Amino acid sequence: VAAMDGMLRAHEAAWERFQASSSPGILYEDVPWPDAGACRPNALLSHALHCAAEAGAARVTLRQLQVRWHPDKWSQRFASRLYASHAERILRRVKDIAQHVNGLSKSLS
């Protein structure tokens, strides 16, 4: 659990840097994906929600994740800065993450 906590903190810090950046030309590798290593895609989403549930803030965290990874909102903020050769792959992954987050929301219902 401590390792996942550290990865989650690092991910959140990377997300803040990514969001604050205005550099043109976003590559797939530039996006702070919520993965816990290469073999555990999206694992940080579940961990963030688990930690939030323990703190009584699951719904707030879920809403933040839904906004962060919503494909339309993500595109509005970042699509104009994507390298054309990476755009399709990035937007497909964002959509996959959004679907994963929505699946997690069903587990809270």
N, CA and C atoms as an extended XYZ file, in Angstrom:
327
Properties=species:S:1:pos:R:3:atomname:S:1:resname:S:1:resid:I:1 pbc="F F F"
N         0.818       -1.190        0.000 N   VAL     1
C         0.000        0.000        0.000 CA  VAL     1
C         0.865        1.259        0.000 C   VAL     1
N         1.956        1.233        0.743 N   ALA     2
C         2.832        2.405        0.802 CA  ALA     2
C         3.411        2.725       -0.564 C   ALA     2
N         3.760        1.684       -1.326 N   ALA     3
C         4.298        1.904       -2.667 CA  ALA     3
C         3.252        2.561       -3.564 C   ALA     3
N         2.011        2.088       -3.466 N   MET     4
C         0.930        2.677       -4.271 CA  MET     4
C         0.671        4.119       -3.846 C   MET     4
N         0.747        4.387       -2.532 N   ASP     5
C         0.569        5.758       -2.052 CA  ASP     5
C         1.623        6.674       -2.663 C   ASP     5
N         2.861        6.204       -2.682 N   GLY     6
C         3.950        6.986       -3.277 CA  GLY     6
C         3.746        7.207       -4.766 C   GLY     6
N         3.308        6.157       -5.467 N   MET     7
C         3.048        6.301       -6.900 CA  MET     7
C         1.902        7.278       -7.151 C   MET     7
N         0.888        7.239       -6.289 N   LEU     8
C        -0.246        8.144       -6.444 CA  LEU     8
C         0.188        9.590       -6.210 C   LEU     8
N         0.994        9.828       -5.185 N   ARG     9
C         1.499       11.183       -4.944 CA  ARG     9
C         2.326       11.671       -6.129 C   ARG     9
N         3.183       10.810       -6.650 N   ALA    10
C         4.011       11.177       -7.808 CA  ALA    10
C         3.139       11.451       -9.036 C   ALA    10
N         2.107       10.638       -9.210 N   HIS    11
C         1.189       10.839      -10.339 CA  HIS    11
C         0.473       12.185      -10.228 C   HIS    11
N        -0.020       12.502       -9.029 N   GLU    12
C        -0.737       13.766       -8.837 CA  GLU    12
C         0.191       14.958       -9.083 C   GLU    12
N         1.432       14.861       -8.639 N   ALA    13
C         2.404       15.929       -8.885 CA  ALA    13
C         2.687       16.061      -10.379 C   ALA    13
N         2.823       14.937      -11.062 N   ALA    14
C         3.055       14.955      -12.511 CA  ALA    14
C         1.845       15.532      -13.236 C   ALA    14
N         0.640       15.200      -12.754 N   TRP    15
C        -0.567       15.742      -13.381 CA  TRP    15
C        -0.611       17.273      -13.224 C   TRP    15
N        -0.269       17.769      -12.048 N   GLU    16
C        -0.259       19.220      -11.819 CA  GLU    16
C         0.727       19.907      -12.759 C   GLU    16
N         1.907       19.324      -12.931 N   ARG    17
C         2.899       19.900      -13.862 CA  ARG    17
C         2.382       19.859      -15.291 C   ARG    17
N         1.783       18.734      -15.672 N   PHE    18
C         1.249       18.581      -17.028 CA  PHE    18
C         0.155       19.610      -17.286 C   PHE    18
N        -0.744       19.756      -16.336 N   GLN    19
C        -1.877       20.665      -16.495 CA  GLN    19
C        -1.411       22.119      -16.551 C   GLN    19
N        -0.388       22.461      -15.797 N   ALA    20
C         0.111       23.835      -15.748 CA  ALA    20
C         0.996       24.187      -16.947 C   ALA    20
N         1.493       23.189      -17.621 N   SER    21
C         2.398       23.412      -18.747 CA  SER    21
C         1.642       23.985      -19.940 C   SER    21
N         2.319       24.813      -20.676 N   SER    22
C         1.726       25.338      -21.908 CA  SER    22
C         2.570       24.967      -23.118 C   SER    22
N         3.468       24.014      -22.917 N   SER    23
C         4.355       23.640      -24.015 CA  SER    23
C         3.558       23.005      -25.150 C   SER    23
N         3.883       23.389      -26.371 N   PRO    24
C         3.207       22.793      -27.522 CA  PRO    24
C         3.780       21.403      -27.802 C   PRO    24
N         3.025       20.598      -28.461 N   GLY    25
C         3.533       19.299      -28.882 CA  GLY    25
C         3.524       18.248      -27.804 C   GLY    25
N         2.346       17.817      -27.385 N   ILE    26
C         2.236       16.773      -26.373 CA  ILE    26
C         2.364       15.409      -27.048 C   ILE    26
N         3.286       14.602      -26.546 N   LEU    27
C         3.463       13.233      -27.002 CA  LEU    27
C         2.717       12.283      -26.056 C   LEU    27
N         2.472       11.067      -26.497 N   TYR    28
C         1.818       10.068      -25.652 CA  TYR    28
C         2.574        9.914      -24.331 C   TYR    28
N         3.880        9.901      -24.401 N   GLU    29
C         4.721        9.695      -23.225 CA  GLU    29
C         4.675       10.872      -22.258 C   GLU    29
N         4.221       12.033      -22.723 N   ASP    30
C         4.167       13.226      -21.879 CA  ASP    30
C         2.970       13.227      -20.926 C   ASP    30
N         1.953       12.460      -21.251 N   VAL    31
C         0.735       12.450      -20.444 CA  VAL    31
C         0.961       11.596      -19.197 C   VAL    31
N         0.644       12.117      -18.023 N   PRO    32
C         0.794       11.314      -16.806 CA  PRO    32
C        -0.371       10.323      -16.660 C   PRO    32
N        -0.222        9.184      -17.269 N   TRP    33
C        -1.260        8.155      -17.238 CA  TRP    33
C        -1.360        7.566      -15.838 C   TRP    33
N        -2.539        7.154      -15.421 N   PRO    34
C        -2.720        6.653      -14.049 CA  PRO    34
C        -2.350        5.181      -13.882 C   PRO    34
N        -1.166        4.835      -14.328 N   ASP    35
C        -0.713        3.450      -14.288 CA  ASP    35
C         0.236        3.236      -13.113 C   ASP    35
N         0.177        2.060      -12.538 N   ALA    36
C         1.134        1.669      -11.488 CA  ALA    36
C         2.119        0.712      -12.144 C   ALA    36
N         3.010        1.256      -12.928 N   GLY    37
C         3.938        0.432      -13.687 CA  GLY    37
C         3.308       -0.032      -14.992 C   GLY    37
N         4.114       -0.563      -15.857 N   ALA    38
C         3.653       -0.950      -17.188 CA  ALA    38
C         2.625       -2.073      -17.176 C   ALA    38
N         2.674       -2.921      -16.168 N   CYS    39
C         1.777       -4.078      -16.158 CA  CYS    39
C         0.488       -3.824      -15.377 C   CYS    39
N         0.292       -2.619      -14.859 N   ARG    40
C        -0.915       -2.316      -14.071 CA  ARG    40
C        -1.578       -1.028      -14.554 C   ARG    40
N        -2.119       -1.037      -15.775 N   PRO    41
C        -2.755        0.171      -16.288 CA  PRO    41
C        -3.960        0.571      -15.438 C   PRO    41
N        -4.099        1.864      -15.236 N   ASN    42
C        -5.229        2.464      -14.524 CA  ASN    42
C        -5.317        2.087      -13.050 C   ASN    42
N        -4.321        1.416      -12.509 N   ALA    43
C        -4.373        0.971      -11.115 CA  ALA    43
C        -4.432        2.141      -10.136 C   ALA    43
N        -3.854        3.277      -10.505 N   LEU    44
C        -3.866        4.416       -9.598 CA  LEU    44
C        -5.260        5.008       -9.445 C   LEU    44
N        -6.119        4.821      -10.432 N   LEU    45
C        -7.502        5.291      -10.313 CA  LEU    45
C        -8.211        4.557       -9.179 C   LEU    45
N        -8.101        3.248       -9.205 N   SER    46
C        -8.738        2.434       -8.163 CA  SER    46
C        -8.148        2.748       -6.797 C   SER    46
N        -6.831        2.929       -6.749 N   HIS    47
C        -6.180        3.223       -5.469 CA  HIS    47
C        -6.626        4.587       -4.943 C   HIS    47
N        -6.706        5.587       -5.806 N   ALA    48
C        -7.147        6.925       -5.389 CA  ALA    48
C        -8.558        6.862       -4.824 C   ALA    48
N        -9.404        6.112       -5.483 N   LEU    49
C       -10.788        5.993       -5.026 CA  LEU    49
C       -10.865        5.237       -3.700 C   LEU    49
N       -10.045        4.209       -3.554 N   HIS    50
C       -10.002        3.454       -2.298 CA  HIS    50
C        -9.557        4.348       -1.139 C   HIS    50
N        -8.508        5.124       -1.368 N   CYS    51
C        -8.013        6.038       -0.327 CA  CYS    51
C        -9.070        7.084        0.019 C   CYS    51
N        -9.740        7.596       -1.000 N   ALA    52
C       -10.783        8.594       -0.772 CA  ALA    52
C       -11.948        7.998        0.008 C   ALA    52
N       -12.295        6.759       -0.285 N   ALA    53
C       -13.398        6.102        0.425 CA  ALA    53
C       -13.062        5.963        1.905 C   ALA    53
N       -11.811        5.632        2.200 N   GLU    54
C       -11.392        5.522        3.600 CA  GLU    54
C       -11.483        6.863        4.321 C   GLU    54
N       -11.314        7.951        3.574 N   ALA    55
C       -11.382        9.293        4.152 CA  ALA    55
C       -12.794        9.873        4.066 C   ALA    55
N       -13.730        9.107        3.517 N   GLY    56
C       -15.100        9.580        3.384 CA  GLY    56
C       -15.309       10.554        2.244 C   GLY    56
N       -14.417       10.541        1.267 N   ALA    57
C       -14.492       11.500        0.160 CA  ALA    57
C       -14.544       10.818       -1.206 C   ALA    57
N       -15.082        9.628       -1.270 N   ALA    58
C       -15.073        8.864       -2.523 CA  ALA    58
C       -15.811        9.587       -3.637 C   ALA    58
N       -16.975       10.139       -3.342 N   ARG    59
C       -17.756       10.794       -4.392 CA  ARG    59
C       -17.062       12.049       -4.933 C   ARG    59
N       -16.406       12.789       -4.054 N   VAL    60
C       -15.670       13.979       -4.490 CA  VAL    60
C       -14.517       13.576       -5.408 C   VAL    60
N       -13.755       12.577       -4.982 N   THR    61
C       -12.629       12.108       -5.790 CA  THR    61
C       -13.107       11.533       -7.113 C   THR    61
N       -14.182       10.771       -7.074 N   LEU    62
C       -14.734       10.214       -8.304 CA  LEU    62
C       -15.107       11.331       -9.273 C   LEU    62
N       -15.737       12.370       -8.785 N   ARG    63
C       -16.134       13.483       -9.647 CA  ARG    63
C       -14.899       14.159      -10.239 C   ARG    63
N       -13.858       14.334       -9.440 N   GLN    64
C       -12.623       14.938       -9.937 CA  GLN    64
C       -12.021       14.093      -11.059 C   GLN    64
N       -12.028       12.772      -10.872 N   LEU    65
C       -11.495       11.879      -11.903 CA  LEU    65
C       -12.363       11.911      -13.154 C   LEU    65
N       -13.676       11.988      -12.988 N   GLN    66
C       -14.568       12.053      -14.143 CA  GLN    66
C       -14.326       13.320      -14.950 C   GLN    66
N       -14.117       14.429      -14.274 N   VAL    67
C       -13.843       15.684      -14.972 CA  VAL    67
C       -12.462       15.638      -15.633 C   VAL    67
N       -11.471       15.143      -14.897 N   ARG    68
C       -10.102       15.095      -15.426 CA  ARG    68
C       -10.023       14.263      -16.708 C   ARG    68
N       -10.692       13.120      -16.728 N   TRP    69
C       -10.536       12.194      -17.834 CA  TRP    69
C       -11.720       12.192      -18.812 C   TRP    69
N       -12.666       13.112      -18.662 N   HIS    70
C       -13.782       13.171      -19.604 CA  HIS    70
C       -13.228       13.516      -20.981 C   HIS    70
N       -13.500       12.703      -21.994 N   PRO    71
C       -12.883       12.924      -23.313 CA  PRO    71
C       -13.126       14.315      -23.901 C   PRO    71
N       -14.341       14.839      -23.783 N   ASP    72
C       -14.612       16.168      -24.341 CA  ASP    72
C       -13.867       17.263      -23.588 C   ASP    72
N       -13.883       17.190      -22.272 N   LYS    73
C       -13.188       18.194      -21.469 CA  LYS    73
C       -11.673       18.092      -21.678 C   LYS    73
N       -11.172       16.874      -21.767 N   TRP    74
C        -9.744       16.659      -21.997 CA  TRP    74
C        -9.355       17.258      -23.351 C   TRP    74
N       -10.178       16.991      -24.351 N   SER    75
C        -9.891       17.526      -25.690 CA  SER    75
C        -9.915       19.049      -25.707 C   SER    75
N       -10.877       19.640      -25.019 N   GLN    76
C       -10.952       21.104      -24.965 CA  GLN    76
C        -9.683       21.703      -24.384 C   GLN    76
N        -9.131       21.052      -23.380 N   ARG    77
C        -7.947       21.590      -22.718 CA  ARG    77
C        -6.647       21.299      -23.460 C   ARG    77
N        -6.547       20.107      -24.067 N   PHE    78
C        -5.231       19.679      -24.545 CA  PHE    78
C        -5.131       19.309      -26.031 C   PHE    78
N        -6.236       19.043      -26.708 N   ALA    79
C        -6.169       18.494      -28.075 CA  ALA    79
C        -5.400       19.385      -29.041 C   ALA    79
N        -5.511       20.685      -28.905 N   SER    80
C        -4.818       21.583      -29.836 CA  SER    80
C        -3.303       21.507      -29.691 C   SER    80
N        -2.834       20.941      -28.588 N   ARG    81
C        -1.393       20.851      -28.337 CA  ARG    81
C        -0.814       19.467      -28.628 C   ARG    81
N        -1.638       18.527      -29.046 N   LEU    82
C        -1.155       17.166      -29.305 CA  LEU    82
C        -0.417       17.104      -30.630 C   LEU    82
N         0.680       16.349      -30.646 N   TYR    83
C         1.319       16.039      -31.919 CA  TYR    83
C         0.335       15.203      -32.720 C   TYR    83
N         0.171       15.558      -33.978 N   ALA    84
C        -0.809       14.875      -34.830 CA  ALA    84
C        -0.576       13.370      -34.858 C   ALA    84
N         0.671       12.955      -34.880 N   SER    85
C         0.978       11.528      -34.961 CA  SER    85
C         0.658       10.779      -33.666 C   SER    85
N         0.414       11.499      -32.588 N   HIS    86
C         0.103       10.875      -31.298 CA  HIS    86
C        -1.349       11.085      -30.874 C   HIS    86
N        -2.032       11.997      -31.550 N   ALA    87
C        -3.368       12.420      -31.111 CA  ALA    87
C        -4.360       11.269      -31.018 C   ALA    87
N        -4.452       10.442      -32.024 N   GLU    88
C        -5.439        9.359      -32.007 CA  GLU    88
C        -5.180        8.400      -30.846 C   GLU    88
N        -3.944        8.030      -30.656 N   ARG    89
C        -3.590        7.104      -29.567 CA  ARG    89
C        -3.892        7.727      -28.201 C   ARG    89
N        -3.546        8.988      -28.027 N   ILE    90
C        -3.792        9.664      -26.758 CA  ILE    90
C        -5.284        9.754      -26.477 C   ILE    90
N        -6.050       10.207      -27.446 N   LEU    91
C        -7.489       10.384      -27.234 CA  LEU    91
C        -8.201        9.051      -27.034 C   LEU    91
N        -7.710        8.003      -27.675 N   ARG    92
C        -8.288        6.667      -27.455 CA  ARG    92
C        -8.030        6.214      -26.014 C   ARG    92
N        -6.827        6.479      -25.521 N   ARG    93
C        -6.498        6.094      -24.141 CA  ARG    93
C        -7.311        6.914      -23.137 C   ARG    93
N        -7.491        8.197      -23.409 N   VAL    94
C        -8.309        9.037      -22.533 CA  VAL    94
C        -9.730        8.479      -22.473 C   VAL    94
N       -10.271        8.078      -23.609 N   LYS    95
C       -11.622        7.503      -23.642 CA  LYS    95
C       -11.671        6.207      -22.833 C   LYS    95
N       -10.654        5.372      -22.977 N   ASP    96
C       -10.599        4.120      -22.216 CA  ASP    96
C       -10.556        4.395      -20.702 C   ASP    96
N        -9.781        5.401      -20.307 N   ILE    97
C        -9.693        5.747      -18.890 CA  ILE    97
C       -11.043        6.265      -18.395 C   ILE    97
N       -11.698        7.097      -19.189 N   ALA    98
C       -13.012        7.618      -18.809 CA  ALA    98
C       -14.002        6.477      -18.601 C   ALA    98
N       -13.952        5.482      -19.465 N   GLN    99
C       -14.845        4.333      -19.313 CA  GLN    99
C       -14.507        3.559      -18.040 C   GLN    99
N       -13.230        3.452      -17.732 N   HIS   100
C       -12.803        2.776      -16.503 CA  HIS   100
C       -13.321        3.538      -15.277 C   HIS   100
N       -13.180        4.855      -15.297 N   VAL   101
C       -13.662        5.680      -14.183 CA  VAL   101
C       -15.171        5.516      -14.022 C   VAL   101
N       -15.884        5.516      -15.137 N   ASN   102
C       -17.343        5.338      -15.052 CA  ASN   102
C       -17.689        3.956      -14.498 C   ASN   102
N       -16.899        2.955      -14.815 N   GLY   103
C       -17.100        1.629      -14.237 CA  GLY   103
C       -16.880        1.637      -12.726 C   GLY   103
N       -15.875        2.396      -12.291 N   LEU   104
C       -15.633        2.526      -10.853 CA  LEU   104
C       -16.805        3.220      -10.165 C   LEU   104
N       -17.419        4.159      -10.855 N   SER   105
C       -18.547        4.882      -10.250 CA  SER   105
C       -19.716        3.929       -9.983 C   SER   105
N       -19.859        2.936      -10.809 N   LYS   106
C       -20.941        1.969      -10.597 CA  LYS   106
C       -20.698        1.141       -9.337 C   LYS   106
N       -19.434        0.958       -8.991 N   SER   107
C       -19.131        0.192       -7.780 CA  SER   107
C       -19.472        0.982       -6.512 C   SER   107
N       -19.618        2.295       -6.646 N   LEU   108
C       -19.987        3.129       -5.496 CA  LEU   108
C       -21.499        3.192       -5.300 C   LEU   108
N       -22.210        2.879       -6.344 N   SER   109
C       -23.687        3.002       -6.266 CA  SER   109
C       -24.307        1.986       -5.365 C   SER   109
